[in-house]
């Protein structure tokens, strides 16, 4: 199925779907599968923090895009633009040098990324969870919004997509909106498009893929968990994020203690303490994906409810596209018969 709209034309992709960036999960193989299947694959630059790692994967993806047969999808990066990200400036420079075609910014002011990317024609979409965030992103000329709603994995938003998407389209009618949160099948994709989104961003579904280099226990937990097994924690980055409510997650709790909250909010300490919290959180998540590690802190969204198997990314994308086509045809049939 081919859907042509403002998003597919802007990003030069065949189907309006983003394989969402996932910390420690997204990798080169997954990006190539996305490109081959006509969607946008995005990975967090923070997945590649060792010397030359980021440059190497960007070289490989640029080469893959130019290698026959023609690719109908593309790739991009996710940058955490908060001042507390110690890798931001270094990673941005590498991405600009490699002329990355697409960016998603999270947790901060995207102005610097937008100006640099626009200098060579790249597009920048910004994570937004409310209208205030959207207005700030629009004021610095973002190209689109990632509407992060309830049920998203990682840093989820507080509002349902059924409200957030129409509100964004009402206030910013000329800016494409991507729906993110709780989507793992064709009915979810079709529903987001009907609500006014130009496309969707799907992450959790791809954790349960052959290409994901995480432990089998993590993948099995995605398949065997339900929506009620997802909880929000602020202990990993200082910002509420969605994780599976494993025994270890229950043991350490989901809320910062009094001292952590004080240091996170005090003017003199918040920048450096949040940096410490984020670095500590990254190490915990890195340890958690190692096979046999009992410290199971696994990020995931509520769409685990809809995930029942582990397959190659290519097959997952193919199925999602087919399900979307069937859902739209089903809706059109219902309208004709009403």
Number of C-alpha atoms within 10 A of each C-alpha: 12 12 16 14 14 16 23 21 13 13 18 17 24 23 24 28 26 25 27 25 26 23 19 20 20 25 21 17 15 24 26 23 21 25 25 20 22 23 27 29 28 27 26 23 24 21 19 19 12 8 8 10 12 19 15 12 15 20 12 12 20 17 10 18 18 10 10 7 9 11 19 17 26 28 25 28 24 24 27 23 22 16 16 20 19 15 16 17 15 10 20 21 13 16 24 16 10 14 18 23 20 21 24 27 26 18 18 17 18 24 19 12 23 23 15 17 21 15 10 12 12 20 20 27 26 30 24 27 23 18 15 10 16 21 16 16 25 18 9 14 17 25 21 25 29 25 32 29 25 22 27 29 31 26 27 23 24 14 16 16 24 16 11 24 27 18 15 23 16 11 12 17 12 12 19 24 30 26 32 32 28 30 26 24 22 19 19 20 29 22 18 23 20 13 17 20 26 24 24 26 26 24 27 29 29 26 26 26 20 17 21 21 17 20 15 16 15 22 23 15 18 30 19 15 20 17 16 11 18 25 22 21 22 18 21 25 19 20 16 18 23 24 25 29 23 17 13 13 18 12 10 11 14 18 15 16 10 9 8 16 15 14 16 20 13 11 9 10 12 17 17 14 20 22 19 16 20 20 16 15 18 18 12 16 18 16 16 20 23 17 13 12 12 13 18 23 24 23 27 31 32 27 25 28 18 18 20 14 14 20 16 15 25 18 14 19 23 14 14 18 23 14 19 21 19 16 19 18 12 13 14 12 11 10 9 8 7 6
